[in-house]
Amino acid sequence: MKKTRAPIALFSLSFLDIISCAFGAVVMLILLAKNGDDGELSDVSSIAELIVQLDTLEQQRQSLEQQNTSTEQSLAALSASVLRSRDQLQVLESELAQAQNEQRMLEDQASGLEQVLLERERAAIAVNQNERRDENVGGIPVDSNFVVFVVDTSGSMKNMWPRVMQTMNDLLNTHPDVEGFQIISDNGDVLGGRRLGSWRQDSPTERRRALSQMRNWNGSSSSSPVEGIESALRVYRGKAGDLALYVLGDDYSGGSYDETLSAINKLNDAGNGNKIARIHGVGFKPNAFGLESTMMRFSTLMREVAHQNNGAFIAM
């Protein structure tokens, strides 16, 4: 009779197997524990380095902010300096322009004074007297049949209007018989609202009417005779060779004497070497103290205008 063998257990573990597994587990735990510690140390070291870098960057940022603040302050100071320099430049430019203007005025006055001196020298040696002058009426030629009076109607002239009226009456009397006359302001406005270019038919009645209208005349004025002279020469040039202008005033507010003289002489050219009109000047000394320089400007201009245009100048 055969003996029956005991069945073999497929999942039985020996003691050595258990020991081996336990040892392996311990080794794994040791390895895992070691790896974990190194990772933590590595993380701490990295964080420390980052903190140092952040601190360095913060210091650099603060330094850059300080530099930026300093730069902004420098720019602000520079901008303020530029603005001050611009203001100073504007002041200097204004002062320079004023000085140049004063220089031009002084040059014009000097030029006018030179002309006055030349005029006096000519008078002293009795040169260039016109053949047709009638010395019986103060050296003013009265051979023109048409006469235009250009009268400054500014406030300073109004202050001495009785003198102006008397002078107008005297001038009319120096021309006892003319074909026509007219009275305009220094701006070219015709007395009595008449049309520029029209004539008053000469008669005792018309002369009285004209003087009566002048008493309350409020014609526009720029305190300069130039516009009235130019208007008369343009409008009344049809009477060329038989026309006389009388310019009554006390001031000249224009610019260069030479340019004004050139413009008047050009307009008064009849084209055949003769003048369209004789131009006479009558200057009034202002009543107010300190206005003598205005009379000097008018006299300087009108003396030379009269001299270059076969006329005469009278100072009242």
PyMOL commands that set and color helices and strands:
alter all, ss='L'
color gray80, all
select helices_A, chain A and resi 15-124+135-137+155-158+161-174+191-193+204-215+226-235+237-239+257-267+292-308
alter helices_A, ss='H'
color red, helices_A
select strands_A, chain A and resi 146-151+180-185+200-201+243-249+277-283+313-315
alter strands_A, ss='S'
color yellow, strands_A
deselect
rebuild
show_as cartoon
